[in-house]
Amino acid sequence: MFLINTAMEHIDLGTAGLVALLGYLVVFIGLIFLMIVVSIVGRIMVGTKKAAPAPAPAPAAAPAPAKQLPEAPGTAGACKLYNVSDREAAMLMAIVANKMGKPLNTLRFKSMKEVQ
């Protein structure tokens, strides 16, 4: 059992520095221990994943030439714009098509509205 001294005591600079260094040392030792535990558990998990036998790959035939898909013809209809300029609408449509990885003429935009 520890006794707590309620009287205010002044400690000198050397003792305060020693207490601070010991505190840092405890924290870093704890972090190093945690790093070791995490790396061991990670190796165990990777080892269990590799333990399952992988099915043998089937012999591959000669690769077929890449099939070129035709682009969709025409337009996808009108788009109603509410408080959005034509330039902003065109940029938004191009960004969406790029992020989706599809040609712009395959997408249909019904309306655009600026939300404030």
Buried (B, 14 or more C-beta within 10 A) or exposed (E): EEEEEEEEEEEEEEEEEEEEEEEEEEEEEEEEEEEEEEEEEEEEEEEEEEEEEEEEEEEEEEEEEEEEEEEEEEEBEEBEBEEBEEEEBEEBBEEEBEEEEEEBEEEEBEEBEEEE
